[in-house]
Amino acid sequence: MTHHASCSCGQLHLDVEGEPARVSVCHCLACQQRTGSAFGAQIRFRRDQVDGPHGHSTAFTRVGDSGNEVTFHFCPTCGTTLYWPIGPDFIAVALGAFADPKFPWSPKHSVYEERAHAWSRVPTGPDVEHMD
């Protein structure tokens, strides 16, 4: 099944097919600032599962706590962060860009929980991995 992800104005978009490699939430301060929310939510796919991206993007590169660089691609018109490469083999997509409350996958990984807002809930269940 194909799932469509896009920025708010629709100019920057991509389609994914198949099962994701990982679905996670991140409570780090950089994700909080990037999203304007209490956490970031991402879904990773292998590059061969992604058709796109299509449209124009602007990029912002930052160095993570790990020391690795990550380059976020966002729409220059509406500002929505849509995707970011994870190494040579994967693309992470902002989970909210799918804009589908019936999206079939939920987060199975939660990182930087020590930076989580006290009121936020982290994913729970026997198949959820909590990492620092």
DSSP file (Angstrom, degrees, kcal/mol; ACC not computed):
  #  RESIDUE AA STRUCTURE BP1 BP2  ACC     N-H-->O    O-->H-N    N-H-->O    O-->H-N    TCO  KAPPA ALPHA  PHI   PSI    X-CA   Y-CA   Z-CA
    1    1 A M              0   0    0      0, 0.0    17,-1.2     0, 0.0     2,-0.4   0.000 360.0 360.0 360.0 140.4    0.0    0.0    0.0
    2    2 A T  E     -A   17   0A   0     15,-0.2     2,-0.4    13,-0.0    15,-0.2  -0.771 360.0-163.2 -96.8 136.9    1.2    3.5   -0.9
    3    3 A H  E     -A   16   0A   0     13,-2.6    13,-2.6    -2,-0.4     2,-0.4  -0.972  10.3-142.5-121.6 137.0    1.1    6.3    1.7
    4    4 A H  E     -A   15   0A   0     -2,-0.4     2,-0.4    11,-0.2    11,-0.2  -0.827  15.6-174.8-102.8 132.0    1.4   10.0    0.7
    5    5 A A  E     +A   14   0A   0      9,-2.9     9,-2.4    -2,-0.4     2,-0.3  -0.973  13.4 160.8-123.0 140.1    3.3   12.6    2.8
    6    6 A S  E     -A   13   0A   0     91,-2.2     7,-0.2    -2,-0.4    93,-0.1  -0.975  38.7-100.7-151.6 165.5    3.4   16.3    2.1
    7    7 A C        -     0   0    0      5,-2.3     3,-0.4    -2,-0.3    74,-0.0  -0.209  54.2 -90.2 -74.4 177.0    4.1   19.7    3.6
    8    8 A S  S    S+     0   0    0      1,-0.2    -1,-0.1     2,-0.1    -2,-0.0   0.861 128.1  40.3 -62.0 -37.7    1.2   21.9    4.6
    9    9 A C  S    S-     0   0    0      3,-0.0    -1,-0.2    71,-0.0     0, 0.0   0.597 107.0-124.2 -90.2 -10.4    0.9   23.6    1.2
   10   10 A G  S    S+     0   0    0     -3,-0.4    -2,-0.1     2,-0.2    -5,-0.0   0.368  79.5 114.8  88.4  -5.4    1.5   20.4   -0.8
   11   11 A Q  S    S+     0   0    0      1,-0.1     2,-0.5    -5,-0.1    45,-0.1   0.886  75.1  47.0 -66.3 -40.1    4.4   21.7   -2.8
   12   12 A L  S    S+     0   0    0     43,-0.2    -5,-2.3    41,-0.0     2,-0.3  -0.912  80.2 144.7-106.6 123.8    6.9   19.3   -1.3
   13   13 A H  E     -AB   6  54A   0     41,-2.5    41,-3.3    -2,-0.5     2,-0.3  -0.966  24.9-174.1-154.6 165.6    5.8   15.7   -1.1
   14   14 A L  E     -A    5   0A   0     -9,-2.4    -9,-2.9    -2,-0.3     2,-0.4  -0.970  17.0-135.0-156.5 164.0    6.7   12.0   -1.4
   15   15 A D  E     -AB   4  51A   0     36,-2.1    36,-3.1    -2,-0.3     2,-0.3  -0.956  15.6-161.8-124.2 145.6    5.1    8.6   -1.4
   16   16 A V  E     -AB   3  50A   0    -13,-2.6   -13,-2.6    -2,-0.4     2,-0.4  -0.933   0.6-161.3-125.8 151.5    6.2    5.5    0.5
   17   17 A E  E     +A    2   0A   0     32,-1.7   -15,-0.2    -2,-0.3     2,-0.1  -0.996  49.2   7.5-133.5 138.5    5.4    1.9    0.0
   18   18 A G  S    S-     0   0    0    -17,-1.2   -15,-0.1    -2,-0.4    -2,-0.0  -0.295  97.6 -26.6  93.0-176.1    5.7   -1.1    2.3
   19   19 A E        -     0   0    0      1,-0.1    -2,-0.1    -2,-0.1     2,-0.1  -0.485  64.9-116.6 -76.4 140.5    6.6   -1.5    6.0
   20   20 A P        -     0   0    0      0, 0.0    25,-0.2     0, 0.0     3,-0.1  -0.365   7.9-136.5 -73.1 157.8    8.7    1.1    7.7
   21   21 A A  S    S-     0   0    0     23,-2.7     2,-0.3     1,-0.3    24,-0.2   0.764  85.0  -4.4 -80.4 -28.4   12.1    0.2    9.1
   22   22 A R  E     -C   44   0B   0     22,-1.1    22,-3.3     2,-0.0     2,-0.4  -0.956  52.3-161.2-165.6 142.4   11.4    2.2   12.3
   23   23 A V  E     +C   43   0B   0     -2,-0.3    85,-2.8    20,-0.2    86,-1.0  -0.998  32.9 156.9-127.4 126.7    8.8    4.4   13.9
   24   24 A S  E     -Cd  42 109B   0     18,-2.5    18,-2.7    -2,-0.4     2,-0.4  -0.949  36.1-137.9-147.7 163.6   10.0    6.6   16.8
   25   25 A V  E     -Cd  41 110B   0     84,-2.0    86,-2.2    -2,-0.3     2,-0.4  -0.951  17.9-157.1-120.3 147.1    9.5    9.7   18.9
   26   26 A C  E     -Cd  40 111B   0     14,-2.8    14,-2.6    -2,-0.4    86,-0.2  -0.992  13.1-172.7-128.8 128.8   12.3   11.9   20.1
   27   27 A H        +     0   0    0     84,-2.3    85,-0.1    -2,-0.4    -1,-0.1   0.238  41.7 132.7-101.8  10.8   12.1   14.2   23.1
   28   28 A C     >  -     0   0    0     83,-0.1     4,-2.0     1,-0.1     3,-0.2  -0.222  68.2-116.5 -64.0 156.3   15.5   15.9   22.5
   29   29 A L  H  > S+     0   0    0      1,-0.2     4,-2.4     2,-0.2     5,-0.2   0.839 113.7  57.3 -64.3 -33.6   15.5   19.7   22.8
   30   30 A A  H  > S+     0   0    0      2,-0.2     4,-2.7     1,-0.2    -1,-0.2   0.902 107.8  47.0 -65.6 -40.1   16.5   20.1   19.1
   31   31 A C  H  > S+     0   0    0      2,-0.2     4,-2.4     1,-0.2     6,-0.4   0.875 110.1  53.8 -68.1 -35.9   13.4   18.1   18.0
   32   32 A Q  H  X>S+     0   0    0     -4,-2.0     4,-1.8     6,-0.2     5,-0.7   0.930 113.5  42.3 -62.3 -43.3   11.3   20.2   20.3
   33   33 A Q  H  <5S+     0   0    0     -4,-2.4    -2,-0.2     2,-0.2    -1,-0.2   0.911 114.0  51.7 -68.7 -41.8   12.6   23.3   18.7
   34   34 A R  H  <5S+     0   0    0     -4,-2.7    -2,-0.2     1,-0.2    -1,-0.2   0.892 121.0  31.9 -62.3 -41.1   12.4   22.0   15.1
   35   35 A T  H  <5S-     0   0    0     -4,-2.4    -1,-0.2     2,-0.2    -2,-0.2   0.696  95.9-131.0 -91.2 -20.1    8.8   20.9   15.5
   36   36 A G  T  <5S+     0   0    0     -4,-1.8     2,-0.2     1,-0.3    -3,-0.2   0.734  78.3  98.4  71.1  21.2    7.5   23.5   17.9
   37   37 A S  S   <S-     0   0    0     -5,-0.7    -1,-0.3    -6,-0.4    -2,-0.2  -0.627  94.4 -94.0-127.7-176.2    6.0   20.6   19.8
   38   38 A A  S    S-     0   0    0     -2,-0.2    79,-0.3     1,-0.1     2,-0.3   0.623 103.3  -2.6 -79.8 -13.2    7.0   18.6   22.9
   39   39 A F        -     0   0    0     -8,-0.2     2,-0.4    -7,-0.2   -12,-0.2  -0.976  69.6-112.7-164.6 165.9    8.7   15.9   20.7
   40   40 A G  E     -C   26   0B   0    -14,-2.6   -14,-2.8    -2,-0.3     2,-0.4  -0.857  22.6-156.5-105.5 147.1    9.4   14.9   17.1
   41   41 A A  E     +C   25   0B   0     -2,-0.4    54,-2.2   -16,-0.2    55,-0.4  -0.993  17.6 176.4-124.9 129.9    7.8   11.8   15.6
   42   42 A Q  E     -CE  24  94B   0    -18,-2.7   -18,-2.5    -2,-0.4     2,-0.4  -0.924  21.5-157.2-134.3 155.9    9.5   10.1   12.6
   43   43 A I  E     -CE  23  93B   0     50,-2.1    50,-2.5    -2,-0.3     2,-0.4  -0.994  17.8-148.5-133.4 126.4    9.1    7.1   10.4
   44   44 A R  E     +CE  22  92B   0    -22,-3.3   -23,-2.7    -2,-0.4   -22,-1.1  -0.781  16.1 178.7-102.1 137.5   12.0    5.6    8.5
   45   45 A F  E     - E   0  91B   0     46,-2.3    46,-2.6    -2,-0.4     2,-0.1  -0.948  36.5-102.1-128.5 152.1   11.9    3.9    5.2
   46   46 A R  E >   - E   0  90B   0     -2,-0.3     3,-2.3    44,-0.2     4,-0.3  -0.465  38.5-115.2 -65.5 146.6   14.6    2.3    3.0
   47   47 A R  G >  S+     0   0    0     42,-2.2     3,-1.6     1,-0.3    -1,-0.1   0.838 115.2  61.2 -55.8 -34.7   15.4    4.7    0.1
   48   48 A D  G 3  S+     0   0    0     41,-0.3    -1,-0.3     1,-0.3    42,-0.1   0.575  99.0  58.1 -72.9  -5.4   14.1    2.1   -2.4
   49   49 A Q  G <  S+     0   0    0     -3,-2.3   -32,-1.7   -33,-0.0     2,-0.5   0.483  92.8  86.0 -93.8  -5.8   10.6    2.4   -0.7
   50   50 A V  E <   -B   16   0A   0     -3,-1.6     2,-0.8    -4,-0.3   -34,-0.2  -0.854  57.6-162.6-108.2 125.9   10.4    6.2   -1.3
   51   51 A D  E     -B   15   0A   0    -36,-3.1   -36,-2.1    -2,-0.5     3,-0.2  -0.911  57.8 -47.8-100.5 106.5    9.1    7.8   -4.5
   52   52 A G  E     -     0   0A   0     -2,-0.8     2,-0.2     1,-0.3   -38,-0.2  -0.848  22.7-124.9 125.1-164.7   10.4   11.4   -4.3
   53   53 A P  E     -     0   0A   0      0, 0.0     2,-0.4     0, 0.0    -1,-0.3   0.428  48.3-170.7 -74.7 156.5   10.8   13.7   -2.8
   54   54 A H  E     +B   13   0A   0    -41,-3.3   -41,-2.5    -3,-0.2     2,-0.2  -0.943  45.1  30.3-118.6 141.4    9.1   15.9   -5.3
   55   55 A G  S    S-     0   0    0     -2,-0.4     2,-0.3   -43,-0.2   -43,-0.2  -0.501  95.6 -50.0 105.3-177.8    9.1   19.7   -5.2
   56   56 A H        -     0   0    0     -2,-0.2     2,-0.3   -45,-0.1    -2,-0.1  -0.739  52.3-175.9 -98.2 142.1   11.6   22.2   -3.9
   57   57 A S        -     0   0    0     -2,-0.3     2,-0.4    18,-0.2    18,-0.2  -0.943  20.1-142.8-133.1 158.3   13.1   22.1   -0.4
   58   58 A T  E     -F   74   0B   0     16,-3.0    16,-2.9    -2,-0.3     2,-0.3  -0.919  26.2-140.4-112.4 145.4   15.4   24.1    1.7
   59   59 A A  E     -F   73   0B   0     -2,-0.4     2,-0.4    14,-0.2    14,-0.2  -0.840  16.8-171.9-114.9 146.6   17.9   22.3    3.9
   60   60 A F  E     -F   72   0B   0     12,-2.2    12,-3.0    -2,-0.3     2,-0.4  -0.989  11.1-161.1-133.3 124.7   19.2   22.9    7.4
   61   61 A T  E     +F   71   0B   0     -2,-0.4     2,-0.3    10,-0.3    10,-0.2  -0.895  14.5 169.4-110.3 133.9   22.1   20.8    8.8
   62   62 A R  E     -F   70   0B   0      8,-2.3     8,-2.5    -2,-0.4     2,-0.5  -0.928  34.4-115.1-135.2 162.5   22.8   20.5   12.5
   63   63 A V  E     -F   69   0B   0     -2,-0.3     6,-0.2     6,-0.2     5,-0.1  -0.877  32.8-144.2 -99.7 125.8   25.1   18.3   14.6
   64   64 A G    >   -     0   0    0      4,-3.0     3,-1.9    -2,-0.5    -1,-0.0  -0.212  33.0 -93.7 -80.9 175.2   23.3   15.9   16.9
   65   65 A D  T 3  S+     0   0    0      1,-0.3    -1,-0.1     2,-0.1    -2,-0.0   0.777 126.1  61.1 -59.0 -26.6   24.4   14.8   20.4
   66   66 A S  T 3  S-     0   0    0      2,-0.2    -1,-0.3     1,-0.1     3,-0.1   0.643 116.9-113.9 -74.5 -14.6   26.0   11.8   18.7
   67   67 A G  S <  S+     0   0    0     -3,-1.9     2,-0.2     1,-0.4    -2,-0.1   0.302  77.9 125.8  94.1  -8.3   28.3   14.1   16.7
   68   68 A N        -     0   0    0     -5,-0.1    -4,-3.0     1,-0.1    -1,-0.4  -0.577  60.8-121.7 -83.3 146.9   26.7   13.1   13.5
   69   69 A E  E     -F   63   0B   0     -6,-0.2     2,-0.4    -2,-0.2    -6,-0.2  -0.634  24.3-168.4 -84.1 145.6   25.3   15.6   11.1
   70   70 A V  E     -F   62   0B   0     -8,-2.5    -8,-2.3    -2,-0.3     2,-0.6  -0.999   8.3-152.3-133.8 134.5   21.6   15.5   10.1
   71   71 A T  E     -F   61   0B   0     14,-0.4     2,-0.4    -2,-0.4   -10,-0.3  -0.923   8.7-157.9-113.2 114.1   20.1   17.5    7.2
   72   72 A F  E     -F   60   0B   0    -12,-3.0   -12,-2.2    -2,-0.6     2,-0.5  -0.724   4.9-150.7 -90.6 136.2   16.5   18.4    7.5
   73   73 A H  E     +FG  59  83B   0     10,-2.9     9,-2.6    -2,-0.4    10,-1.3  -0.934  22.0 172.6-110.7 125.8   14.6   19.3    4.3
   74   74 A F  E     -FG  58  81B   0    -16,-2.9   -16,-3.0    -2,-0.5     7,-0.2  -0.901  38.8 -93.7-132.7 159.8   11.7   21.6    4.6
   75   75 A C     >  -     0   0    0      5,-2.2     4,-1.7    -2,-0.3   -18,-0.2  -0.561  24.0-150.0 -73.5 127.5    9.3   23.5    2.3
   76   76 A P  T  4 S+     0   0    0      0, 0.0    -1,-0.1     0, 0.0   -19,-0.1   0.652  94.5  49.8 -73.0 -12.6   10.5   27.0    1.5
   77   77 A T  T  4 S+     0   0    0      3,-0.1   -20,-0.0     1,-0.0    -2,-0.0   0.926 129.2  11.7 -88.7 -53.4    6.9   28.2    1.1
   78   78 A C  T  4 S-     0   0    0      2,-0.1    -1,-0.0     0, 0.0     0, 0.0   0.610  93.3-125.5-105.3 -14.2    5.1   26.9    4.2
   79   79 A G     <  +     0   0    0     -4,-1.7     2,-0.2     1,-0.3     0, 0.0   0.444  51.7 153.6  88.2   0.6    8.1   25.8    6.4
   80   80 A T        -     0   0    0     -6,-0.1    -5,-2.2     1,-0.1     2,-0.5  -0.465  43.8-132.9 -67.5 127.1    7.0   22.2    7.0
   81   81 A T  E     +G   74   0B   0     -7,-0.2    -7,-0.3    -2,-0.2    16,-0.1  -0.709  33.9 169.7 -74.5 124.4    9.9   19.8    7.8
   82   82 A L  E     -     0   0B   0     -9,-2.6    12,-2.3    -2,-0.5     2,-0.3   0.833  49.4 -10.3-106.1 -46.2    9.2   16.8    5.6
   83   83 A Y  E     -GH  73  93B   0    -10,-1.3   -10,-2.9    10,-0.2    -1,-0.3  -0.960  42.3-164.1-153.5 165.0   12.2   14.5    5.5
   84   84 A W  E     - H   0  92B   0      8,-2.2     8,-3.0    -2,-0.3   -12,-0.2  -0.933  30.4-114.9-154.2 133.2   15.8   13.9    6.4
   85   85 A P  E     - H   0  91B   0      0, 0.0     2,-0.6     0, 0.0   -14,-0.4  -0.400  17.9-156.0 -66.0 142.8   18.3   11.3    5.2
   86   86 A I  E >>  - H   0  90B   0      4,-2.7     4,-1.3     1,-0.3     3,-0.5  -0.902  63.6 -51.0-118.7  97.1   19.6    8.8    7.8
   87   87 A G  T 34 S-     0   0    0     -2,-0.6    -1,-0.3     1,-0.2     3,-0.2  -0.170  93.4 -53.4  62.9-165.7   22.9    7.5    6.4
   88   88 A P  T 34 S+     0   0    0      0, 0.0    -1,-0.2     0, 0.0   -41,-0.1   0.644 133.5  46.5 -80.9 -13.5   23.0    6.3    2.8
   89   89 A D  T <4 S+     0   0    0     -3,-0.5   -42,-2.2   -43,-0.1     2,-0.3   0.605 103.0  52.1-109.3 -12.3   20.2    3.8    3.1
   90   90 A F  E  <  -EH  46  86B   0     -4,-1.3    -4,-2.7   -44,-0.3     2,-0.4  -0.898  50.5-157.1-131.8 155.1   17.2    5.4    4.9
   91   91 A I  E     -EH  45  85B   0    -46,-2.6   -46,-2.3    -2,-0.3     2,-0.4  -0.999  15.4-149.2-127.1 127.6   15.0    8.4    4.7
   92   92 A A  E     -EH  44  84B   0     -8,-3.0    -8,-2.2    -2,-0.4     2,-0.4  -0.797  12.9-162.6 -94.1 138.7   13.1    9.6    7.8
   93   93 A V  E     -EH  43  83B   0    -50,-2.5   -50,-2.1    -2,-0.4     2,-0.3  -0.963  29.6-106.6-121.9 137.6    9.8   11.3    7.2
   94   94 A A  E >   -E   42   0B   0    -12,-2.3     3,-1.8    -2,-0.4     4,-0.3  -0.489  29.6-140.0 -62.0 122.0    8.0   13.5    9.8
   95   95 A L  G >  S+     0   0    0    -54,-2.2     3,-1.6    -2,-0.3     4,-0.3   0.854  98.5  58.5 -57.9 -38.2    5.1   11.2   10.9
   96   96 A G  G >  S+     0   0    0    -55,-0.4     3,-1.5     1,-0.3    -1,-0.3   0.703  87.8  76.2 -65.4 -18.7    2.6   14.1   10.9
   97   97 A A  G <  S+     0   0    0     -3,-1.8   -91,-2.2     1,-0.3    -1,-0.3   0.660  84.4  64.6 -68.4 -14.2    3.3   14.8    7.2
   98   98 A F  G <  S-     0   0    0     -3,-1.6    -1,-0.3    -4,-0.3   -94,-0.2   0.704  87.4-160.1 -79.0 -18.7    1.1   11.8    6.4
   99   99 A A    <   +     0   0    0     -3,-1.5    -3,-0.1    -4,-0.3    -2,-0.1   0.858  44.4 128.1  42.9  51.7   -1.9   13.6    7.9
  100  100 A D    >   -     0   0    0      1,-0.1     3,-2.2     3,-0.0    -1,-0.1  -0.876  47.2-164.5-140.5 103.0   -3.8   10.4    8.4
  101  101 A P  T 3  S+     0   0    0      0, 0.0    -1,-0.1     0, 0.0    -2,-0.1   0.700  95.3  55.8 -61.5 -17.1   -5.3    9.6   11.8
  102  102 A K  T 3  S+     0   0    0     -3,-0.1    -3,-0.0     2,-0.0     0, 0.0   0.172  74.0 146.9 -98.9  16.8   -5.7    6.0   10.6
  103  103 A F    <   -     0   0    0     -3,-2.2    -4,-0.0     1,-0.1  -100,-0.0  -0.318  50.0-134.1 -54.0 132.1   -2.0    5.6    9.8
  104  104 A P  S    S+     0   0    0      0, 0.0     2,-0.4     0, 0.0    -1,-0.1   0.541  75.9  70.1 -77.3  -6.6   -1.2    2.0   10.5
  105  105 A W        -     0   0    0    -86,-0.0    -2,-0.1   -62,-0.0     3,-0.0  -0.899  55.9-169.3-118.7 141.3    2.1    2.3   12.4
  106  106 A S        -     0   0    0     -2,-0.4   -83,-0.1   -83,-0.1     0, 0.0  -0.834  41.8 -77.0-119.0 160.4    2.7    3.7   15.9
  107  107 A P        +     0   0    0      0, 0.0   -83,-0.2     0, 0.0     3,-0.1  -0.286  39.1 175.6 -60.1 137.1    6.1    4.5   17.6
  108  108 A K        +     0   0    0    -85,-2.8    21,-3.3     1,-0.1     2,-0.4   0.330  67.3  54.9-118.7  -1.0    8.1    1.5   18.8
  109  109 A H  E     -di  24 129B   0    -86,-1.0   -84,-2.0    19,-0.2     2,-0.4  -0.989  59.1-171.6-134.4 143.0   11.1    3.5   19.9
  110  110 A S  E     -di  25 130B   0     19,-2.0    21,-2.9    -2,-0.4     2,-0.3  -0.985  11.0-173.5-137.1 124.1   11.3    6.5   22.3
  111  111 A V  E     +di  26 131B   0    -86,-2.2   -84,-2.3    -2,-0.4    21,-0.2  -0.849  60.0  18.5-123.1 156.0   14.6    8.4   22.8
  112  112 A Y    >   +     0   0    0     19,-0.6     3,-1.9    -2,-0.3    -1,-0.2   0.854  65.7 160.4  56.7  40.4   15.8   11.2   25.1
  113  113 A E  G >   +     0   0    0     18,-0.7     3,-1.7     1,-0.3    -1,-0.1   0.761  63.9  70.4 -62.9 -24.4   13.0   10.5   27.5
  114  114 A E  G 3  S+     0   0    0      1,-0.3    -1,-0.3    18,-0.0    -2,-0.1   0.692 100.5  48.5 -66.4 -15.4   14.9   12.3   30.2
  115  115 A R  G <  S+     0   0    0     -3,-1.9    -1,-0.3     2,-0.1    -2,-0.2   0.308  86.7 121.9-102.6   6.0   14.1   15.5   28.3
  116  116 A A  S <  S-     0   0    0     -3,-1.7     2,-0.1    -4,-0.1   -77,-0.1  -0.392  72.8-104.5 -69.5 145.0   10.4   14.7   27.9
  117  117 A H    >   -     0   0    0    -79,-0.3     3,-1.3     1,-0.1    -1,-0.1  -0.449  30.4-119.6 -64.8 142.4    7.9   17.2   29.3
  118  118 A A  T 3  S+     0   0    0      1,-0.3    -1,-0.1    -2,-0.1    -2,-0.1   0.799 111.6  49.3 -58.0 -30.9    6.3   15.9   32.5
  119  119 A W  T 3  S+     0   0    0      2,-0.1    -1,-0.3     0, 0.0     2,-0.1   0.627  90.7  97.6 -86.1 -13.6    2.8   15.9   31.0
  120  120 A S    <   -     0   0    0     -3,-1.3     2,-0.5   -82,-0.1    -4,-0.0  -0.448  67.3-136.2 -78.9 150.6    3.7   14.0   27.8
  121  121 A R        -     0   0    0     -2,-0.1    -2,-0.1     3,-0.0     3,-0.1  -0.879  11.2-146.9-105.6 135.1    3.2   10.3   27.5
  122  122 A V        -     0   0    0     -2,-0.5   -12,-0.1     1,-0.1     8,-0.0  -0.684  37.9 -84.6 -94.7 154.8    5.8    8.1   25.9
  123  123 A P        -     0   0    0      0, 0.0     2,-0.3     0, 0.0    -1,-0.1  -0.263  51.9-165.8 -56.7 143.6    4.8    5.0   23.9
  124  124 A T        +     0   0    0     -3,-0.1     3,-0.1     3,-0.0     5,-0.1  -0.848  29.7  90.7-128.6 165.9    4.2    2.0   26.1
  125  125 A G  S >  S-     0   0    0     -2,-0.3     3,-1.4     3,-0.1     0, 0.0  -0.512  80.0 -77.4 129.8 164.5    3.8   -1.7   25.5
  126  126 A P  T 3  S+     0   0    0      0, 0.0    -1,-0.1     0, 0.0     0, 0.0   0.714 125.9  50.9 -67.9 -20.1    5.9   -4.9   25.5
  127  127 A D  T 3  S+     0   0    0     -3,-0.1     2,-0.5     2,-0.1    -2,-0.1   0.284  86.0 104.2-101.8  11.5    7.2   -4.1   22.0
  128  128 A V    <   -     0   0    0     -3,-1.4     2,-0.5   -19,-0.0   -19,-0.2  -0.814  58.8-150.1 -97.3 129.8    8.3   -0.5   22.7
  129  129 A E  E     -i  109   0B   0    -21,-3.3   -19,-2.0    -2,-0.5     2,-0.6  -0.870   4.6-156.8-100.4 124.6   12.1    0.1   23.1
  130  130 A H  E     +i  110   0B   0     -2,-0.5     2,-0.3   -21,-0.2   -19,-0.2  -0.902  21.2 175.7-102.7 120.1   13.0    3.0   25.4
  131  131 A M  E      i  111   0B   0    -21,-2.9   -18,-0.7    -2,-0.6   -19,-0.6  -0.878 360.0 360.0-126.1 154.0   16.5    4.3   24.7
  132  132 A D              0   0    0     -2,-0.3   -21,-0.1   -21,-0.2    -1,-0.1   0.337 360.0 360.0-111.9 360.0   18.7    7.2   25.9
